[in-house]
Amino acid sequence: MPLVETIKRVTRSGLQSFVRNGWLSTATISVMALTIFVMTSLLLLNVITQSLIFNLQDRIDISVYFKQGTPEDEIAKVRRDVEQLTEVKSVQYVTPDEALAVFKERHKDNPLLLESLAELGENPLEATLNIKARETDQFASIAGFLEREMYKPLIDKVNYSQNAEVIGRLSSIIGGIRRSGAILSFVLAAVAVLVAFNTIRLAIYTARDEIGVMRLVGASNWFIRGPFLVAGVLYGIIAALTTTAVLLPVVGAVSPKISGFLLTGTNLFAYFKQNFWVILGLELAVGIALGALSSYIAVRRYLKV
Amino acid sequence: MIKFDNVSKIYNEHAVALEGVSLEIQPGEFVSIVGQSGAGKSTLLKMLIAEEKPSAGRVFLDSIDVHQIPLAKLSILRRRIGTVFQDFRLLAERTAHENVAFAMEVAAATNEEIERDVPKVLELVGLKDKAGNFPRELSGGEKQRVALARALAHRPDIIMADEPTGNLDPLNTWDIIRLLMKINDLGTTVILATHDREIINTIERRVVSLDRGRVVRDEARGRYIL
C-alpha cells in the first residue's frame, strides 16, 4: 500500500477517535494546557526574576572619594585605570560642583543645613567616581585595586568597606534566587510533564483492548500507533493554542501590577508581545513533543500481543 | 499447511490446557475442532495466531514456526488468517462497517475495494441495515456476525472460527455454517471450533475431538462423539 494512503488512513482514524472520544480529548487537552501554562509561566517568571536581579545589581555601586583639590587629570587617569578592569561595568564621574548641586537639591527643604553650608563658604564635597561592577561579588576585587599604594595620595576613601556586608548579602540573595529559581522551575516543569504524560497514558489505557484486537487482526504496529500519535499531536497543538489565548489577556492585565509592585521597569506584556512567536513556537513544540512521545510510550506496552 | 507438532500448554499441574497435540491441516480443508468446554479448543486456535505461546512443541504455518516470528512481524502472519473470536472482539469505537473496513485497511486493500466489498460482506451475513451501528447497539448474534464479516472481508487463506454460532438462533446458525462451507468450497481453509453436535453431525467433514487437552479422535468424516 502506498505510504501516502497509509498516512491518510492513520490520520483519518486519529481524527475520528479524537472527535468520538470528545470528553476524553477535552480532559486530556485541559491537563496538557495546564502543563504548558505552567511552563510558560515559569519562563515569564524567569524574565521577571532576571530583571529584578538586574535592577538590584544596578543599584549597587561603590564610590571613590578623592581628596579635596585633586587635579581633574589625576582623577581622569584613575578613571581610565578603573575602566580597564574587566569586572567594571560603568564608571560615573561626579565633580564637586555637581555633587554640591545634587546635595542642595536633595536638601532644599532643610534651610538649616543649607545655611550652615553657605556659612562654610567653600564646597566641602569631594570629587567622586561611582563604579558599578558586572557581578556583585566583584566589588571586593575592585575595591582592592583602588587600595593600591599608588592611589593612596589621591583617594580619601572608598566606601566599599562600609557597604561590604550589604553588598555581600545582596550578592548571596541574588545567587539564592537564581539557584532556587532554577530548581523550582525544574521541579515544577517535571511535575507538569509527568501529569500530562500520565493523563495521556490513562487515555490510552482505556483503549488497551482495542489495541490488542488490532494486533490480532493483523494491523502493523505503526498502523495501530499512528492514530494515537495523531491524536497526541492534536492534543498538544490545541493545548498550546488554548494556553496562548488565555495567557495573552492575563499577562496584559497582570503586567502593569507586577511592574508597579516590583519597580522593575520591565514590561512583561511588551516582552510577551515582542517574543510572541517564539513563545508560541516553544509551547507548540512542548505540546507536540509531549503529546506524541507520551502516546508513543503509552501505546508500546499494549502492542505486546 | 498448518502443523501442530507435539504442542502442550501447561499453566500449572492443575491447569493443563493442551498436552502433546499433533495435528496437520491441509490447505483447503474444513476441520471442526470439537470438545467440551475446557477441552482446549480455544487454546489450540490461539496458538495458531500466536496469541498464546505453547509451553512445549511447535506450531507451523507453511513451514514457518509461528512462535519464532518476532512481535513486530506477527501482523503479516495474522493477516493471512481471518479469526472469529469467541468473545467477538470488535472495535468498540467503530461502526460495523468500520470494523469490517479495518481488517481490509490492514490488509492493504484499496479504497475502491473497501467501498465495494464491505457492504457486500455485511449483506452476506445479513447485517446490511446495521452497517452504521456501533457494537454496543448490536445484539450478541449481530456482533458475532460482524466478527465473521470482518474475518471474511480481506479474503484470508485461512478462516478460524471459535464458536461462531454460539449466540445465534438455529436459522442464523445454518446460514453461517453454509457460508463457511461455501467459502471453503472456494479454496479457503476453515477451522471451526464448536460444541454444537447437530452441526458436526450434519456437515460430514473432518472432526478432531479434544478431551482434557488431548486429541482423542481425528476422523475424515467425523461425528460428534464424546
Chai-1 contact restraints between the chains, C-beta under 6 A:
chainA,res_idxA,chainB,res_idxB,connection_type,confidence,min_distance_angstrom,max_distance_angstrom,comment,restraint_id
A,M1,B,A108,contact,1.0,0.0,6.0,A-B,restraint_1
A,R9,B,E105,contact,1.0,0.0,6.0,A-B,restraint_2
A,S17,B,E93,contact,1.0,0.0,6.0,A-B,restraint_3
A,R20,B,E93,contact,1.0,0.0,6.0,A-B,restraint_4
A,E210,B,L91,contact,1.0,0.0,6.0,A-B,restraint_5
A,V213,B,R89,contact,1.0,0.0,6.0,A-B,restraint_6
A,V217,B,A103,contact,1.0,0.0,6.0,A-B,restraint_7
A,V217,B,V106,contact,1.0,0.0,6.0,A-B,restraint_8
A,G218,B,S75,contact,1.0,0.0,6.0,A-B,restraint_9
A,G218,B,R78,contact,1.0,0.0,6.0,A-B,restraint_10
A,G218,B,R79,contact,1.0,0.0,6.0,A-B,restraint_11
A,G218,B,V106,contact,1.0,0.0,6.0,A-B,restraint_12
A,A219,B,V106,contact,1.0,0.0,6.0,A-B,restraint_13
A,S220,B,S75,contact,1.0,0.0,6.0,A-B,restraint_14
A,N221,B,A72,contact,1.0,0.0,6.0,A-B,restraint_15
